Amino acid sequence: MVPLIGGSAIGCNKATETLPLFHFSFDGFEANDEGILNYWKNVNIPYYHIDSEEVPLTEKRFQNIDFVNSVCPCAALARVNISTGDKVGGYAPQNQWMYKSAEYILEHIGPTVYWGENAPALNMDAGKPVVDTLIKIGKKYGYSFSIYKTSTIYHGLPQKRERCFYFFWKGNKIPVLNFFDRERLTYGDFLNTINKNSSEYDIYPMDGKPTDYLPFRYLLETSGESYEDYIKSHSSEISVKSTMGEIHQLNCIDEIINWMEKEYPEESSFKKNKQRNSQLDWMKYVKNKWENNKGLFYLGPLFTYNYCPAVISKNCAMLINPHEDRYLNLREIASLMGMPEDFSLKSSHVKSGYYTPQMIGQNVPVNTVRDVTSQVLRFIDNDKTLQYETVSNGYFLQNNINKTCKIISEKSTKKLF
């Protein structure tokens, strides 16, 4: 259901070793769905827009379905959009995709399991209206509900991407899924494993080099270290560092401004406007904001060696390669999502001819879905080692990050994690 670029479908394929019987979507998602349709273009997998096409539900392919996986858009519950009010967070109209999909699948397909992925806020206060609605839909059709929170970093990829998976289990028993903590390479070592001859390895969504950003160049030059050594020695085991964050911590913005006034007074700004035509003007603007205790949205190049932050548009615009003075190319971005090397990133819907980082990030990492699918299969196969919970009013919640389980009553309103 709404496959988007295809990471979730490929993850299911890796776990089941079978291809989907069909794809369902809605009008307006053609640009995102194009990737997976092209990837399996030599296989007859029907693709239907359920809001504008009649689906031949009596056909055999739609009968006795084990599971349906969904990737409904989750922007409404993304952390940047969490707030209060009747048009944001859990009350945002974008959540209707989840409701419409659940109603359609549970009513017309009735699989053993219907499950999907959404933002981490699904299990917070902001997501409670969504969860309450999904539970009601499930009860209507005889399904129990659970949530499994995890991060991609526990599934073999060096990406810290926290997300929630939600499940409709047919019947009143909810399986207790396994927890995961797979070994993984560091971000720096992982990037070295990517085939440099693979397609789209030479396509860079970001112009220029990290050292074109003068504050980052200053940090590098004054350290006396090489580019790669600086990133290794200044990377944190528990967080990703930003150029502006490092400058703020070192309290060296005055030194940088003096250096720029002497060495690069006219260097053009990457943030051009009437007030800030040069990078020097930009840094003076930053200093003024900091002196007035105001934040700064642009963080400058993000550097790390251990793991990267969530592969989303704003991070991809700043994330750098730790070995070479450059930003990430499209193939590296896709690989961090677990997309296979032979998956084409060309798009007929984008002016550049290629998927944007935002479209690649509006996706589910292949490795994460592979692991979660393996647990869904245990339920379908009646695995005798499974343990179960029964929840009459509420839902069952598992947290793979801190390895805990909890039954959440319908009256619970507190932040769960």
Secondary structure, DSSP 8 states (H G I E B T S, - for coil): ---TTSHHHHHHHHHHSS--S-EEE-TT-HHHHHHHHHHTTTS---EEETTTS---TTSGGGSS-SEEEE----GGGSGGG--SSSSSGGG-GGGHHHHHHHHHIIIII--SEEEEEE-GGGGSGGGHHHHHHHHHHHHHTTEEEEEEEEEGGGGTSSEE-EEEEEEEEESS-EE-----------HHHHHHTS-TTSTTTT--SS-S-GGGSHHHHHHHHHHTS-HHHHHHHH--SS--EEHHHHHHHHT-HHHHHHHHHHH-TT-B-SS-SSS--BHHHHHHHHHHHHHTT---S----EE-SS-EE---HHHHTTBB-SSSSSB--HHHHHHHTT--TT---B-SSSTTSB--HHHHHSS--HHHHHHHHHHHHHHHTT-TT--EE--SSEEEEEETTTTEEEEEETT--S---
